[in-house]
Amino acid sequence: MKIIVLGAGNVAHQLSFAFQKAGHELLAVYNRSTQSGEALAQKLGVQYITDIAQLPNADIYLIAVKDDAIEGVAKHLLLNNKIVAHTSGTKSKDVLKGPSSNYGIFYPLQTMTKSIALDFAQVPMLIEGSNEATHSLLQELANTISQQVYSIDETQRQWVHLAAVFANNFTNHLYGIAEHLLLKNGIAFELLKPLILRSVQNLEQQSPTQLQTGPASRGDQQTIDKHVLLLADDKRLAEIYTILTQSILSTMHNKAVNLANEHQAPRKDI
């Protein structure tokens, strides 16, 4: 397929190289920032365009910019009903209905940076189209770069994105807090990496709820109090610790109540 990528950030960068690797023809890169746009176009060996009205004809126009910039880019496109899609996890596909009646979602469910190589075959792709033909073509494109392609509606995609924020963005922020606490006390963050890696690997075998460990899961109040005392000079971190601890305590309590109710439920004769 002939593709034009609008944007030059992390997602645009990774998708563009995935498309080229799969044998598609990247016609051009459009980006408002000259420095990043020219850099990506040069790496891809394609032309860099600053005037959106000068975009060449393509089969698919993929908008891979920040969520709050998608509508601004879309309103300047005149596509004669060629397919346009965006890569957002939360924005509606309907923000693209102006430039074309054939529009949709091409959302890669993965964290991305320009500097780290990514195996797109393992990246879940969430697809949605304004009509069957558009959906089919976006799905066909996704299948050329990924082994995990899912048809999913807007509400489901937004819930997936929210869950991903908890699972990835918030978790990474907690890693940053852990790094801060260690470095503050002269300890290398490397010490925690085997623990982090093992925790992720364990998810291949059991659910997160089953794997929950730590003082809150044990109801170990003495250890919890000790941790809060250690954070006495940082109200923000103490609050984060307390909120997460209470959430785990509540989850474990509900789990215990449900288990007890299951055991007390009257048995039915078979």
Beta strands, then each sheet from edge to edge (+ up, - down):
strand 1: 2-6
strand 2: 25-30
strand 3: 47-49
strand 4: 60-63
strand 5: 83-86
strand 6: 103-108
strand 7: 125-129
strand 8: 149-151
sheet 1: 3+ 2+ 1+ 4+ 5+ 6+ 7- 8-
end
